[in-house]
Amino acid sequence: MKFYGSRSALGPPSAAQTTSTRPTLPAAGRQPAKRTWLFDLDNTLHDANAHIFPHMHRAMMAYICHHLQIDEAEATHLRQHYWKRYGATLLGLMRHHGTNPHHFLHHTHQFPELERIVIAERGLKAMLHRLPGRKIIFSNAPQKYVRDILQIVGIQHCFDAIYSVERIRFRPKPDHFGFLRILRNERLRPCDCIMVEDTQANLKTAKRLGMKTVWVSALTRQPPHVDVKISSILELPARLAQL
Ligand SMILES: [Mg+2]
């Protein structure tokens, strides 16, 4: 699969986000955890570009136009503005328009035919079972959507924990708030974690925190914040020695 140039459901990633109520890193002296994989979902474990993201984009535009009573041009401008300022459309809507995040996510993640439009690679489940270490989903998407995708792909039992955007207080990647929350909750050391992602900004945060990084991309270049670049998630076991 060719997963690249994707954006999260909440907007494009931005390295400029800041945090004000940061969870702290696990205290030194705790028992070191074994290798733990943090997997992004969209465009990492399945292809969201083909059908899901276009549908989501239309749903977000319709939601914003309807609830803010503005036209599509204004809605586009607003989304771009909030993307630049906050790294996520939803954060701007919450802060400036009092949008209820649960309401927004519910209405922008309605996929009556989700089973028909999810595209994942054959062999994904077997690969995940073979891969040694704990496995955690870390997605900017809402919980129901994440669980639905995992179930449709048949990999819902492959993960030890799921962190959706609700569990990180609607502060999506690349904000480091969610990363730190997972490290604290799961009692992980960054050096034991490997973030697997298609979005570079998210990998930059992971690298800054001391994690190892895997970039899922069809592009050939490998930026300095990427430890391993793969074009398919199925390549992971073969690249284990480099992580
Ligand atoms: Mg992604």
Boltz pocket constraint, residues with backbone or C-beta under 6 A from the ligand:
constraints:
  - pocket:
      binder: B
      contacts: [[A, 6], [A, 7], [A, 8], [A, 40], [A, 41], [A, 42], [A, 43], [A, 44], [A, 197], [A, 198], [A, 199]]
      max_distance: 6.0
